[in-house]
Structure formats: structure tokens, C-alpha cells
Amino acid sequence: MNTVVAKFGGSSVADAAQIRKVAEILRSDPQRTVAVLSAPGKRSKADEKITDMLIGCHAKASSGEDIAPIFEHVRTRYLEIADELGVASDVGKVLDEVEHTIRNGGSKDYVVSRGEYLGAQLIASYLNAEFVDAAELVAFRDAQTVDTERTYRQVAARLKGGEGLRIVPGFYGAYADGQIQLFSRGGSDITGALVARGIGAELYENWTDVSGLLMTDPRIVENPAPISEISYRELRELAYLGAAVFHEEAIFPCSEVGLPIVIRNTNEPDHPGTKIVTSVETDRGEITGIAGREQYRLARVEKVLLNKDRSFLARLDRILERYGVGVFQSASGSDSMAFVTSAAELDPVAEHVASDVRKELAPDSIDLETEVALVGIVGGAISSSVGLGARVFGALGAAGISVLFMVQGYSPYSAVFVVPQSQYKDAIRAIYRSAVE
């Protein structure tokens, strides 16, 4: 039988009503043999995620403060869910153990991981499913590196084949000695991808509170068009350009073997969502998505015959690296060069950078203060679309938007336009209109 791994985010398991929806989705398709779960998320804008409450508990315990006011909210949340679902599990006993561990100096990673651990145990009881601890599956080499070969072996040995539904908590794994290690926030997506890859699933479903991906940010463009299908490479470019679409590290385990991913909505389960595949054959137009980043700086350094100084760029890079300033994009000509960098990185050290550049590179001028934003377009045909650049420039010009810097060619799937910070949202709207009209 073909197998499907279904990962459910925090909004999908936020309360008993949402968990019942998850249960219906899992019961509706026997191919969904493994479910990976996040910790309960927010039930409303004013609510707090379980993960954040556990982080707060650990912080208070570490500074010698009483954790009771926060931990009681954690306890109440889980007990209410168990009561509403009619689950007679030992969640209370596990909560006692977690509280004891927090009070006695448990590691932050262990404490925070209990959000997923407790939720997955509770839901496994509700569904009469088998609970499988992620610590038995996901193997870490160090805090940033998963031992993928060992992980895939462990996943296959524990989950491949067999009968019935298995429930796995997301967001964490363990070292060989059993010590718990967290992924970065949003890491349950990675757990799901590793599990799907490890069992050789036919499909990895990522269930959340949106019906797939949209062409651009709905906070900027009202009701943007949905994306029905997108390639792994296009998705990675959108993430690189700032779109909060999918955890970047969750793409590679699937893309490496051509395992499709689909993003779907727990609250709208009949919607097909967005499918992420190796390549897209359907005609979707030239631009698949539009994304951007705010609060950047466009820096310019001028020096006559700069291009003759072969070490100039290398020495500039060393100065920027000295102060922890990364370069997002750059370009150079005969007498000048420009680069785009984060305002958060550059602004606190701008005076030091300028001083060192003047001292070590002797430029004719240097400007580090131009406030800009980045607007990027992504699509499978960006590099081969005749006239696309002209149409985008035309749309921006018609909207009165200045393009201060443009980069195309570093990837055949994208192009980046640097515009004044004050015109960021107008630029996205102008490009979107040109793409859909």
C-alpha cells in the first residue's frame, strides 16, 4: 500500500475541536499511516503557544523564579484537551514529571520538547494509535546537524511496514546518548520530511491553517491568487527572498528523492492546496510568486579604476566579515561597486565599517545609509522569458517606483529589484498586477 505521512502544525492541534478535525482527516484515508504533530498552538490571537510557555518556564527556573504561574497554564491546557476528548491517559502523571524536571534544572531542549511529546501522546491515546517517540527516530550529530543516514535507518526500522496509525511528535530528536536536541522553530516540518523520506512515502502532507501557498503576501495584496503547483527550486528561491512559505530545511529530504509535498488546510480539508514537485509542467504564467525583504541598506563604494585592483573586493569582504555583516547581493563596475545588506547587521557597526574601508581601501567615496527593500520574482521561466524584465520595469515605472539596483542571473528562477524602503509595498502590488492582468 502507498503510504502518506501527514504533519499537522500547532494551529491544527490547538484544542479539542481542532484535534477532532485532525482525526477525521487521518481516518478518511488509510494511506495516512504516520502523523507528525506539533505542540498545541494559539487558539486565538491573544492566546499563547505551549512552546512559548515552556520556554518561559525554563527561563524562570534558570533564574530561580517560581514556574508555577506559567506551568499551571500548560497543565490546564492539556488536561482540558484530554477531558474534552474523553481521553483517560496518564497525561497528568507526565505533566508532574515535566514540572519536576524543570524545577530540577532540566535542559531547555528537553523541557521545550515536552510540548510535542505530551500532545502526541494524548492524541495517540484519543486515536487508539501507536505513539513513537521522535528521540528514537531523529539522530543528531550536533546542534545544527542531523545524522540523516542513521535517521533514515531508524525511521525505516521503526515505522516502515507494520499496521495501524503511528503518531510521532515533531520538532526534536536526540543524540546517541539520548540527550534531547531541538530543531529551529518550525522544525516539525523537518521531522515530517525526514520521516516521509525514511519510510519511502509516496506523499508528504503538511497540514496547517492556510489552503496552500499564495502568489504574494496577503497582508500587502488583497486576495492574491493561489499557487496550485510549484517546484522545489522555486520554493527555495521564494524562501530565500523572504517568503514565509515552508521551513527551508524540510525541502531537501524530499527534493533529493523527488518526494512530492502538499500544503493543505486542516480547516478546509477538501481544498487541494499547493503541491511541491521536482518540475512543473502546467502553464502558470511567467511569475510563480513574488516575495521581499524590508529594512536593508544599499551601500556604494567608489574609487577610480577600482576594477584594476584585483584584491579590492576580497579586502572589502574581510572588513564586512570582521563586523559580522553579510552581503545579500552585490555588483561592481569600473569605478564603483554596490552591495545590499541587512540594516540590522550594518547599522550598529556602520561607523566602524566606514572607518576601516577608508583606512584600508582609500575609496573616493562611501555611502552606507540608503534605506531599501528587496522585491523578488520567482518562476521556472524567469531566465528565458523575453521581455519580462521590461514589463516589470514598466509596471514599476508606471507606479512611480525607482529601481535602485537589480540582480538577475545568479539563479535562472528569480530576479531581485532593490527599491526605496518607502515604496516596498507599492512595488509588490505593481509587480503583482503586471503578473496577473
C-alpha angles and dihedrals in degrees: 000000000000112000131219125197112210120198118194122200129220095271089055093058099032095119143352094278092055092045089055088057089051090051092052091050092051093045093048094068123037089199088072094089099153128043123190114201136201123211117272110286133200119317090197138000090268093051127095128231119244089234092057092048091052090049087053092050092052092047092052093046090050091054094045096254127137113268095193098097092056100034092053088062089053091048094047093049095055095041091051091051092048092048095048091048092046092237115161097197134140092254090128091057092048090049089054090052092049092049090049091050092050092050091049099053104272115177118268092239092053093046095047093045090061089077091070093034095055095042094049092048091050094048092045088056091049092051096040086238132143116264114219117188113231087221087072092053115032113063121197126203093189137340093287102031132072117203092231097183092054091042093053091048092051093045092050093047094048104035111020113105117349126112136271133024121311122202119207126185113230134214100054147056135170146247121245090269092055097255110149120242126187128217118228116279111297089030095137085081087062092049090053092049093049092048093047091050093044096055094040094243121190092221140013112212118198109197118197140140098282129070096240130293128328128215091248145349110308089208087067104030118039113236098347117199117269124245109232096184135010135171124245090245094051090049092051090051091051090051090048090052092054107269113145093221111128136340104279094218090055092064100063100062088055101037092051091066100025094252108164120233124203125194112210140171120249089203093050104035096167092061111101093221122193123320119210114205143161095262135000121229100176119096107248100158127260099293118057098176144357123213139158151182128231133207101042133141128229106212123194128194120187129194129154111253091006088153090063092059101082093187096049098095093042091052091047090051090053091053092050091046089050089063098037096252115149125203117229096185135351142180135181139198138181098295106010147035133198134198137183120224140164116277089217090060100037106038098064092052102028095113092051092047092049092047093051093045091053092046099044104029103029095214123189088232141350130197121185100162109078108123111220144160130212123234117187135188122207130195142135092247101042096114095046100040108113111219097005093119091050092051092050092047088047092052092048092046092050088054091051094248122147119221105213098178135001132195125192129155102048084098129016088220102058150032129198128213120195112211135171111285090238091059098047100110093040089053093053091048092049094050091045092053091050090051099050104033 
